[in-house]
Amino acid sequence: MSSTAKEFDEKARGEFARFGTTRVHRGELLRHPVYTRFLHWSVAIFFVLSLLTGFAIYSPWLFKWIAPLFGGGPRTRALHPWFGLLFEVFFLFQFLNWFAPMAWTEADRRWMKRIRAYATNEDRIESEDVGFFNGGQKLYFWTIAVSAILFLITGLLMWFDNVVPRWVVAISLIVHDLAALVMLAGFIIHVYEGTAHQPGTFRSMMDGTVTDRWAWTHHPGWYRSLTGRDAREDYDREKNEQYRAR
Ligand code: HEM
């Protein structure tokens, strides 16, 4: 990322600290500062609004239920590209905010090979080379980045269909809808991972913190870089203490 974008991101983080604080108590670690949380929830809100209005345009059956929520068919149709644009704008800032920790590494390739063990909770704690984000989270991020570019290009071509050739509009429609289906699948998995599958994760996007235990369980590399302690040793110590306390 260029140094100008990095400087902007650092300045924005600093500015946002004035609008809210993140309290970190003993036994907790700071995961997402106010600026990151603001961007994440703005992206999420405009993504869901785009998805709902998009569904209404896509399917006549869903249209009956969703369009009235947005003031009827023509208004739903008119709002959809604006929700989409706002999603794009907030995601651009989110992209700058997370670009560095989302860089793909050799550890992520190894993580992808163990994805089945991750999904079935086979390992008690993650491998020690899992840093701030794991390979699955990075894959989701880059899928959104690619989809966002496709949405923007194809969306603009369809928005200005009076000046764009019909065959281009037709191809744009297919690409737009395919990108939406991929994003929908990713969104469902993401919400499951961020809530039910990995308890303790959701709070990181609410109050910005996670527990030490959560950090050494899911992101041992990040835990080590913050605390200087070994995740496996702390996990074993905690397990022994719990065993003795029985
Ligand atoms: C509305 C329901 C949603 C919930 C409950 C949710 C929850 C979360 C949580 C808890 C995290 C932090 C994970 C961590 O620190 O390890 C996170 C990260 C993230 N969220 Fe969401 N999110 C939602 C919607 C969305 C939407 C709509 C998008 C984008 C279209 C999105 C994109 C991301 C990305 C790219 C990350 C970082 C990578 C990852 O953790 O997968 N989220 N989300």
py3Dmol code that shows the C-alpha trace and the ligand (Angstrom):
import py3Dmol

protein = """\
ATOM      1  CA  MET A   1       0.000   0.000   0.000  1.00  0.00           C
ATOM      2  CA  SER A   2       1.344   3.450  -0.825  1.00  0.00           C
ATOM      3  CA  SER A   3       2.632   5.507   2.090  1.00  0.00           C
ATOM      4  CA  THR A   4      -0.056   8.180   1.443  1.00  0.00           C
ATOM      5  CA  ALA A   5      -2.834   5.608   1.909  1.00  0.00           C
ATOM      6  CA  LYS A   6      -1.088   4.272   5.029  1.00  0.00           C
ATOM      7  CA  GLU A   7      -0.717   7.765   6.469  1.00  0.00           C
ATOM      8  CA  PHE A   8      -4.394   8.484   5.746  1.00  0.00           C
ATOM      9  CA  ASP A   9      -5.442   5.258   7.470  1.00  0.00           C
ATOM     10  CA  GLU A  10      -3.316   5.982  10.557  1.00  0.00           C
ATOM     11  CA  LYS A  11      -4.693   9.534  10.748  1.00  0.00           C
ATOM     12  CA  ALA A  12      -8.283   8.269  10.433  1.00  0.00           C
ATOM     13  CA  ARG A  13      -7.711   5.758  13.262  1.00  0.00           C
ATOM     14  CA  GLY A  14      -6.410   8.591  15.435  1.00  0.00           C
ATOM     15  CA  GLU A  15      -9.334  10.900  14.598  1.00  0.00           C
ATOM     16  CA  PHE A  16     -11.917   8.211  15.321  1.00  0.00           C
ATOM     17  CA  ALA A  17     -10.481   7.612  18.772  1.00  0.00           C
ATOM     18  CA  ARG A  18     -12.134  10.947  19.666  1.00  0.00           C
ATOM     19  CA  PHE A  19     -15.608   9.554  18.905  1.00  0.00           C
ATOM     20  CA  GLY A  20     -15.410   6.530  21.138  1.00  0.00           C
ATOM     21  CA  THR A  21     -13.117   4.565  23.373  1.00  0.00           C
ATOM     22  CA  THR A  22     -12.204   0.932  23.624  1.00  0.00           C
ATOM     23  CA  ARG A  23     -11.791  -0.225  27.215  1.00  0.00           C
ATOM     24  CA  VAL A  24      -9.398  -3.123  27.581  1.00  0.00           C
ATOM     25  CA  HIS A  25      -9.576  -4.911  30.950  1.00  0.00           C
ATOM     26  CA  ARG A  26      -7.138  -7.334  32.555  1.00  0.00           C
ATOM     27  CA  GLY A  27      -7.185 -10.633  30.654  1.00  0.00           C
ATOM     28  CA  GLU A  28      -8.301  -8.926  27.424  1.00  0.00           C
ATOM     29  CA  LEU A  29      -6.562  -7.678  24.284  1.00  0.00           C
ATOM     30  CA  LEU A  30      -7.481  -4.895  21.861  1.00  0.00           C
ATOM     31  CA  ARG A  31      -8.643  -6.500  18.593  1.00  0.00           C
ATOM     32  CA  HIS A  32     -10.489  -3.828  16.567  1.00  0.00           C
ATOM     33  CA  PRO A  33     -10.271  -0.077  17.320  1.00  0.00           C
ATOM     34  CA  VAL A  34     -13.292   2.250  16.914  1.00  0.00           C
ATOM     35  CA  TYR A  35     -12.408   3.204  13.313  1.00  0.00           C
ATOM     36  CA  THR A  36     -12.268  -0.436  12.177  1.00  0.00           C
ATOM     37  CA  ARG A  37     -15.579  -1.217  13.904  1.00  0.00           C
ATOM     38  CA  PHE A  38     -17.226   1.829  12.343  1.00  0.00           C
ATOM     39  CA  LEU A  39     -16.052   0.778   8.873  1.00  0.00           C
ATOM     40  CA  HIS A  40     -17.019  -2.876   9.350  1.00  0.00           C
ATOM     41  CA  TRP A  41     -20.587  -2.092  10.429  1.00  0.00           C
ATOM     42  CA  SER A  42     -21.018   0.555   7.713  1.00  0.00           C
ATOM     43  CA  VAL A  43     -19.907  -2.000   5.106  1.00  0.00           C
ATOM     44  CA  ALA A  44     -22.230  -4.613   6.657  1.00  0.00           C
ATOM     45  CA  ILE A  45     -25.272  -2.267   6.722  1.00  0.00           C
ATOM     46  CA  PHE A  46     -24.897  -1.175   3.093  1.00  0.00           C
ATOM     47  CA  PHE A  47     -24.112  -4.719   1.996  1.00  0.00           C
ATOM     48  CA  VAL A  48     -27.343  -6.019   3.571  1.00  0.00           C
ATOM     49  CA  LEU A  49     -29.367  -3.114   2.122  1.00  0.00           C
ATOM     50  CA  SER A  50     -27.880  -3.772  -1.332  1.00  0.00           C
ATOM     51  CA  LEU A  51     -28.593  -7.478  -0.967  1.00  0.00           C
ATOM     52  CA  LEU A  52     -32.226  -6.935   0.059  1.00  0.00           C
ATOM     53  CA  THR A  53     -33.000  -4.394  -2.680  1.00  0.00           C
ATOM     54  CA  GLY A  54     -31.056  -6.532  -5.169  1.00  0.00           C
ATOM     55  CA  PHE A  55     -33.118  -9.609  -4.266  1.00  0.00           C
ATOM     56  CA  ALA A  56     -36.316  -7.624  -4.731  1.00  0.00           C
ATOM     57  CA  ILE A  57     -35.230  -6.606  -8.247  1.00  0.00           C
ATOM     58  CA  TYR A  58     -34.004 -10.135  -9.049  1.00  0.00           C
ATOM     59  CA  SER A  59     -36.993 -12.231  -7.978  1.00  0.00           C
ATOM     60  CA  PRO A  60     -40.685 -11.307  -8.385  1.00  0.00           C
ATOM     61  CA  TRP A  61     -41.596 -13.541  -5.428  1.00  0.00           C
ATOM     62  CA  LEU A  62     -39.150 -11.825  -3.064  1.00  0.00           C
ATOM     63  CA  PHE A  63     -40.136  -8.489  -4.599  1.00  0.00           C
ATOM     64  CA  LYS A  64     -43.595  -8.824  -3.018  1.00  0.00           C
ATOM     65  CA  TRP A  65     -42.091  -8.980   0.486  1.00  0.00           C
ATOM     66  CA  ILE A  66     -39.103  -6.708   0.216  1.00  0.00           C
ATOM     67  CA  ALA A  67     -40.158  -3.853  -2.085  1.00  0.00           C
ATOM     68  CA  PRO A  68     -42.825  -2.493   0.324  1.00  0.00           C
ATOM     69  CA  LEU A  69     -40.112  -2.127   3.012  1.00  0.00           C
ATOM     70  CA  PHE A  70     -38.323   0.376   0.783  1.00  0.00           C
ATOM     71  CA  GLY A  71     -41.417   2.289  -0.360  1.00  0.00           C
ATOM     72  CA  GLY A  72     -42.453   0.221  -3.395  1.00  0.00           C
ATOM     73  CA  GLY A  73     -40.912  -1.180  -6.577  1.00  0.00           C
ATOM     74  CA  PRO A  74     -39.652   1.966  -8.358  1.00  0.00           C
ATOM     75  CA  ARG A  75     -38.095   3.327  -5.163  1.00  0.00           C
ATOM     76  CA  THR A  76     -36.415  -0.026  -4.397  1.00  0.00           C
ATOM     77  CA  ARG A  77     -34.999  -0.038  -7.933  1.00  0.00           C
ATOM     78  CA  ALA A  78     -33.786   3.551  -7.532  1.00  0.00           C
ATOM     79  CA  LEU A  79     -32.221   2.966  -4.079  1.00  0.00           C
ATOM     80  CA  HIS A  80     -30.273  -0.203  -4.995  1.00  0.00           C
ATOM     81  CA  PRO A  81     -27.373   1.479  -6.905  1.00  0.00           C
ATOM     82  CA  TRP A  82     -26.974   4.105  -4.172  1.00  0.00           C
ATOM     83  CA  PHE A  83     -26.766   1.458  -1.429  1.00  0.00           C
ATOM     84  CA  GLY A  84     -24.270  -0.342  -3.658  1.00  0.00           C
ATOM     85  CA  LEU A  85     -22.154   2.792  -4.086  1.00  0.00           C
ATOM     86  CA  LEU A  86     -22.099   3.425  -0.338  1.00  0.00           C
ATOM     87  CA  PHE A  87     -21.036  -0.200   0.197  1.00  0.00           C
ATOM     88  CA  GLU A  88     -18.195   0.424  -2.290  1.00  0.00           C
ATOM     89  CA  VAL A  89     -17.067   3.643  -0.579  1.00  0.00           C
ATOM     90  CA  PHE A  90     -16.969   2.122   2.924  1.00  0.00           C
ATOM     91  CA  PHE A  91     -15.316  -1.036   1.652  1.00  0.00           C
ATOM     92  CA  LEU A  92     -12.604   1.057  -0.011  1.00  0.00           C
ATOM     93  CA  PHE A  93     -11.700   2.523   3.399  1.00  0.00           C
ATOM     94  CA  GLN A  94     -11.973  -0.929   4.995  1.00  0.00           C
ATOM     95  CA  PHE A  95      -9.654  -2.214   2.276  1.00  0.00           C
ATOM     96  CA  LEU A  96      -7.034   0.408   3.156  1.00  0.00           C
ATOM     97  CA  ASN A  97      -7.536  -0.312   6.855  1.00  0.00           C
ATOM     98  CA  TRP A  98      -6.977  -4.079   6.524  1.00  0.00           C
ATOM     99  CA  PHE A  99      -4.698  -4.263   3.487  1.00  0.00           C
ATOM    100  CA  ALA A 100      -1.520  -4.980   5.511  1.00  0.00           C
ATOM    101  CA  PRO A 101      -2.818  -7.764   7.840  1.00  0.00           C
ATOM    102  CA  MET A 102      -4.634  -9.370   4.879  1.00  0.00           C
ATOM    103  CA  ALA A 103      -1.425 -10.016   2.903  1.00  0.00           C
ATOM    104  CA  TRP A 104      -1.359 -13.670   1.822  1.00  0.00           C
ATOM    105  CA  THR A 105       1.531 -15.715   3.267  1.00  0.00           C
ATOM    106  CA  GLU A 106       2.895 -19.252   3.208  1.00  0.00           C
ATOM    107  CA  ALA A 107       1.160 -19.851   6.588  1.00  0.00           C
ATOM    108  CA  ASP A 108      -2.214 -19.146   4.928  1.00  0.00           C
ATOM    109  CA  ARG A 109      -1.538 -21.759   2.256  1.00  0.00           C
ATOM    110  CA  ARG A 110      -0.846 -24.281   5.047  1.00  0.00           C
ATOM    111  CA  TRP A 111      -4.022 -23.121   6.861  1.00  0.00           C
ATOM    112  CA  MET A 112      -6.121 -23.787   3.738  1.00  0.00           C
ATOM    113  CA  LYS A 113      -4.846 -27.372   3.675  1.00  0.00           C
ATOM    114  CA  ARG A 114      -6.160 -27.875   7.225  1.00  0.00           C
ATOM    115  CA  ILE A 115      -9.530 -26.257   6.549  1.00  0.00           C
ATOM    116  CA  ARG A 116     -11.441 -29.455   7.266  1.00  0.00           C
ATOM    117  CA  ALA A 117      -9.797 -29.788  10.711  1.00  0.00           C
ATOM    118  CA  TYR A 118     -10.720 -26.133  11.372  1.00  0.00           C
ATOM    119  CA  ALA A 119     -14.371 -26.597  10.344  1.00  0.00           C
ATOM    120  CA  THR A 120     -14.769 -29.664  12.559  1.00  0.00           C
ATOM    121  CA  ASN A 121     -12.902 -28.112  15.532  1.00  0.00           C
ATOM    122  CA  GLU A 122     -10.437 -31.014  15.465  1.00  0.00           C
ATOM    123  CA  ASP A 123      -7.555 -29.006  16.982  1.00  0.00           C
ATOM    124  CA  ARG A 124      -7.940 -27.494  20.437  1.00  0.00           C
ATOM    125  CA  ILE A 125      -5.876 -24.483  19.393  1.00  0.00           C
ATOM    126  CA  GLU A 126      -4.768 -23.144  16.026  1.00  0.00           C
ATOM    127  CA  SER A 127      -1.285 -23.647  14.607  1.00  0.00           C
ATOM    128  CA  GLU A 128       1.260 -21.162  15.981  1.00  0.00           C
ATOM    129  CA  ASP A 129       1.805 -19.482  12.605  1.00  0.00           C
ATOM    130  CA  VAL A 130      -1.796 -18.157  12.463  1.00  0.00           C
ATOM    131  CA  GLY A 131      -1.450 -14.384  12.822  1.00  0.00           C
ATOM    132  CA  PHE A 132      -4.001 -11.564  13.106  1.00  0.00           C
ATOM    133  CA  PHE A 133      -6.246 -13.167  10.439  1.00  0.00           C
ATOM    134  CA  ASN A 134      -6.324 -16.799   9.340  1.00  0.00           C
ATOM    135  CA  GLY A 135      -6.318 -18.016   5.702  1.00  0.00           C
ATOM    136  CA  GLY A 136     -10.130 -18.329   5.596  1.00  0.00           C
ATOM    137  CA  GLN A 137     -10.636 -14.753   6.771  1.00  0.00           C
ATOM    138  CA  LYS A 138      -8.158 -13.506   4.186  1.00  0.00           C
ATOM    139  CA  LEU A 139      -9.878 -15.499   1.466  1.00  0.00           C
ATOM    140  CA  TYR A 140     -13.180 -13.853   2.417  1.00  0.00           C
ATOM    141  CA  PHE A 141     -11.600 -10.393   2.379  1.00  0.00           C
ATOM    142  CA  TRP A 142     -10.062 -10.880  -1.086  1.00  0.00           C
ATOM    143  CA  THR A 143     -13.306 -12.375  -2.404  1.00  0.00           C
ATOM    144  CA  ILE A 144     -15.101  -9.201  -1.288  1.00  0.00           C
ATOM    145  CA  ALA A 145     -12.390  -7.040  -2.897  1.00  0.00           C
ATOM    146  CA  VAL A 146     -12.730  -8.816  -6.268  1.00  0.00           C
ATOM    147  CA  SER A 147     -16.553  -8.859  -6.039  1.00  0.00           C
ATOM    148  CA  ALA A 148     -16.598  -5.150  -5.156  1.00  0.00           C
ATOM    149  CA  ILE A 149     -14.684  -4.340  -8.364  1.00  0.00           C
ATOM    150  CA  LEU A 150     -17.042  -6.547 -10.413  1.00  0.00           C
ATOM    151  CA  PHE A 151     -20.122  -5.011  -8.749  1.00  0.00           C
ATOM    152  CA  LEU A 152     -18.888  -1.515  -9.470  1.00  0.00           C
ATOM    153  CA  ILE A 153     -18.047  -2.062 -13.146  1.00  0.00           C
ATOM    154  CA  THR A 154     -21.107  -4.155 -14.021  1.00  0.00           C
ATOM    155  CA  GLY A 155     -23.396  -2.012 -11.843  1.00  0.00           C
ATOM    156  CA  LEU A 156     -22.368   1.192 -13.611  1.00  0.00           C
ATOM    157  CA  LEU A 157     -22.808  -0.455 -17.029  1.00  0.00           C
ATOM    158  CA  MET A 158     -26.363  -1.511 -16.104  1.00  0.00           C
ATOM    159  CA  TRP A 159     -27.167   1.835 -14.478  1.00  0.00           C
ATOM    160  CA  PHE A 160     -26.382   3.654 -17.719  1.00  0.00           C
ATOM    161  CA  ASP A 161     -28.019   1.080 -19.978  1.00  0.00           C
ATOM    162  CA  ASN A 162     -29.306   3.810 -22.291  1.00  0.00           C
ATOM    163  CA  VAL A 163     -25.780   4.428 -23.597  1.00  0.00           C
ATOM    164  CA  VAL A 164     -24.280   0.924 -23.213  1.00  0.00           C
ATOM    165  CA  PRO A 165     -24.770  -1.809 -25.895  1.00  0.00           C
ATOM    166  CA  ARG A 166     -27.420  -4.386 -24.982  1.00  0.00           C
ATOM    167  CA  TRP A 167     -25.045  -7.382 -25.082  1.00  0.00           C
ATOM    168  CA  VAL A 168     -22.729  -5.613 -22.605  1.00  0.00           C
ATOM    169  CA  VAL A 169     -25.692  -4.999 -20.281  1.00  0.00           C
ATOM    170  CA  ALA A 170     -26.716  -8.682 -20.593  1.00  0.00           C
ATOM    171  CA  ILE A 171     -23.209  -9.940 -19.680  1.00  0.00           C
ATOM    172  CA  SER A 172     -22.998  -7.398 -16.848  1.00  0.00           C
ATOM    173  CA  LEU A 173     -26.238  -8.738 -15.406  1.00  0.00           C
ATOM    174  CA  ILE A 174     -24.909 -12.303 -15.304  1.00  0.00           C
ATOM    175  CA  VAL A 175     -21.563 -11.278 -13.762  1.00  0.00           C
ATOM    176  CA  HIS A 176     -23.320  -8.994 -11.223  1.00  0.00           C
ATOM    177  CA  ASP A 177     -25.668 -11.791 -10.123  1.00  0.00           C
ATOM    178  CA  LEU A 178     -22.884 -14.401  -9.921  1.00  0.00           C
ATOM    179  CA  ALA A 179     -20.780 -12.062  -7.772  1.00  0.00           C
ATOM    180  CA  ALA A 180     -23.839 -11.499  -5.537  1.00  0.00           C
ATOM    181  CA  LEU A 181     -24.340 -15.270  -5.097  1.00  0.00           C
ATOM    182  CA  VAL A 182     -20.665 -15.767  -4.163  1.00  0.00           C
ATOM    183  CA  MET A 183     -20.929 -12.864  -1.689  1.00  0.00           C
ATOM    184  CA  LEU A 184     -24.140 -14.273  -0.224  1.00  0.00           C
ATOM    185  CA  ALA A 185     -22.485 -17.673   0.386  1.00  0.00           C
ATOM    186  CA  GLY A 186     -19.455 -15.921   1.938  1.00  0.00           C
ATOM    187  CA  PHE A 187     -21.711 -13.738   4.085  1.00  0.00           C
ATOM    188  CA  ILE A 188     -23.606 -16.746   5.511  1.00  0.00           C
ATOM    189  CA  ILE A 189     -20.349 -18.564   6.363  1.00  0.00           C
ATOM    190  CA  HIS A 190     -18.882 -15.328   7.772  1.00  0.00           C
ATOM    191  CA  VAL A 191     -21.806 -14.660  10.131  1.00  0.00           C
ATOM    192  CA  TYR A 192     -21.711 -18.285  11.318  1.00  0.00           C
ATOM    193  CA  GLU A 193     -17.941 -18.093  11.944  1.00  0.00           C
ATOM    194  CA  GLY A 194     -18.187 -14.698  13.660  1.00  0.00           C
ATOM    195  CA  THR A 195     -20.929 -15.853  16.048  1.00  0.00           C
ATOM    196  CA  ALA A 196     -21.904 -19.504  16.656  1.00  0.00           C
ATOM    197  CA  HIS A 197     -18.850 -21.400  15.389  1.00  0.00           C
ATOM    198  CA  GLN A 198     -16.240 -19.298  17.224  1.00  0.00           C
ATOM    199  CA  PRO A 199     -17.739 -18.030  20.510  1.00  0.00           C
ATOM    200  CA  GLY A 200     -16.058 -14.865  21.790  1.00  0.00           C
ATOM    201  CA  THR A 201     -15.448 -13.489  18.273  1.00  0.00           C
ATOM    202  CA  PHE A 202     -18.549 -11.301  17.929  1.00  0.00           C
ATOM    203  CA  ARG A 203     -17.585  -9.057  20.858  1.00  0.00           C
ATOM    204  CA  SER A 204     -14.418  -8.050  18.977  1.00  0.00           C
ATOM    205  CA  MET A 205     -16.642  -6.111  16.572  1.00  0.00           C
ATOM    206  CA  MET A 206     -18.833  -4.730  19.365  1.00  0.00           C
ATOM    207  CA  ASP A 207     -16.530  -3.523  22.157  1.00  0.00           C
ATOM    208  CA  GLY A 208     -13.285  -4.084  20.245  1.00  0.00           C
ATOM    209  CA  THR A 209     -11.740  -6.616  22.638  1.00  0.00           C
ATOM    210  CA  VAL A 210     -11.188 -10.346  22.954  1.00  0.00           C
ATOM    211  CA  THR A 211     -10.027 -12.470  25.881  1.00  0.00           C
ATOM    212  CA  ASP A 212      -6.455 -13.781  26.148  1.00  0.00           C
ATOM    213  CA  ARG A 213      -7.892 -17.283  25.841  1.00  0.00           C
ATOM    214  CA  TRP A 214      -9.649 -16.422  22.588  1.00  0.00           C
ATOM    215  CA  ALA A 215      -6.427 -14.934  21.193  1.00  0.00           C
ATOM    216  CA  TRP A 216      -4.206 -17.912  22.049  1.00  0.00           C
ATOM    217  CA  THR A 217      -6.855 -20.342  20.781  1.00  0.00           C
ATOM    218  CA  HIS A 218      -7.602 -18.729  17.393  1.00  0.00           C
ATOM    219  CA  HIS A 219      -4.614 -16.523  16.553  1.00  0.00           C
ATOM    220  CA  PRO A 220      -1.503 -17.851  18.398  1.00  0.00           C
ATOM    221  CA  GLY A 221       0.918 -15.903  16.172  1.00  0.00           C
ATOM    222  CA  TRP A 222      -0.880 -12.621  16.888  1.00  0.00           C
ATOM    223  CA  TYR A 223      -1.028 -13.493  20.613  1.00  0.00           C
ATOM    224  CA  ARG A 224       2.733 -14.088  20.673  1.00  0.00           C
ATOM    225  CA  SER A 225       3.481 -10.844  18.803  1.00  0.00           C
ATOM    226  CA  LEU A 226       1.409  -8.835  21.323  1.00  0.00           C
ATOM    227  CA  THR A 227       2.295 -10.490  24.599  1.00  0.00           C
ATOM    228  CA  GLY A 228       5.597 -12.218  23.853  1.00  0.00           C
ATOM    229  CA  ARG A 229       4.099 -15.402  25.332  1.00  0.00           C
ATOM    230  CA  ASP A 230       3.692 -18.825  23.763  1.00  0.00           C
ATOM    231  CA  ALA A 231       0.054 -19.765  23.032  1.00  0.00           C
ATOM    232  CA  ARG A 232       0.552 -23.512  23.534  1.00  0.00           C
ATOM    233  CA  GLU A 233       2.292 -23.021  26.919  1.00  0.00           C
ATOM    234  CA  ASP A 234      -0.465 -20.702  28.168  1.00  0.00           C
ATOM    235  CA  TYR A 235      -3.135 -23.086  26.922  1.00  0.00           C
ATOM    236  CA  ASP A 236      -1.496 -26.055  28.682  1.00  0.00           C
ATOM    237  CA  ARG A 237      -1.013 -24.060  31.907  1.00  0.00           C
ATOM    238  CA  GLU A 238      -4.686 -23.019  31.910  1.00  0.00           C
ATOM    239  CA  LYS A 239      -5.772 -26.613  31.226  1.00  0.00           C
ATOM    240  CA  ASN A 240      -3.662 -27.927  34.124  1.00  0.00           C
ATOM    241  CA  GLU A 241      -5.034 -25.238  36.460  1.00  0.00           C
ATOM    242  CA  GLN A 242      -8.588 -26.153  35.509  1.00  0.00           C
ATOM    243  CA  TYR A 243      -7.792 -29.839  36.034  1.00  0.00           C
ATOM    244  CA  ARG A 244      -6.304 -29.190  39.510  1.00  0.00           C
ATOM    245  CA  ALA A 245      -9.293 -27.029  40.494  1.00  0.00           C
ATOM    246  CA  ARG A 246     -11.712 -29.943  39.963  1.00  0.00           C
TER     247      ARG A 246
END
"""
ligand_1 = """\
43
HEM
C -24.153 -8.725 9.742
C -23.506 -9.697 10.268
C -22.022 -9.708 10.501
C -21.417 -10.147 11.627
C -22.099 -10.750 12.859
C -19.992 -9.970 11.457
C -19.039 -10.256 12.411
C -17.685 -10.050 12.274
C -16.704 -10.218 13.313
C -16.999 -10.621 14.748
C -15.480 -9.980 12.777
C -14.122 -10.004 13.516
C -13.436 -11.337 13.295
C -12.087 -11.365 13.960
O -11.654 -10.387 14.571
O -11.398 -12.404 13.869
C -15.680 -9.637 11.394
C -14.671 -9.388 10.488
C -14.887 -9.166 9.154
N -16.095 -8.893 8.540
Fe -17.901 -9.141 9.375
N -19.762 -9.448 10.226
C -20.968 -9.258 9.593
C -21.170 -8.750 8.336
C -20.171 -8.507 7.409
C -20.373 -8.107 6.036
C -21.735 -7.870 5.406
C -19.160 -8.000 5.463
C -18.804 -7.623 4.064
C -19.575 -7.774 3.035
C -18.167 -8.338 6.465
C -16.807 -8.357 6.252
C -15.870 -8.688 7.203
C -14.466 -8.888 6.919
C -13.789 -8.772 5.539
C -13.861 -9.197 8.136
C -12.364 -9.530 8.364
C -12.108 -10.957 7.976
C -12.922 -11.955 8.750
O -12.968 -11.913 9.985
O -13.564 -12.794 8.077
N -18.820 -8.629 7.638
N -17.028 -9.681 11.113
"""
view = py3Dmol.view(width=600, height=400)
view.addModel(protein, "pdb")
view.setStyle({"model": 0}, {"cartoon": {"style": "trace"}})
view.addModel(ligand_1, "xyz")
view.setStyle({"model": 1}, {"stick": {}})
view.zoomTo()
view.show()
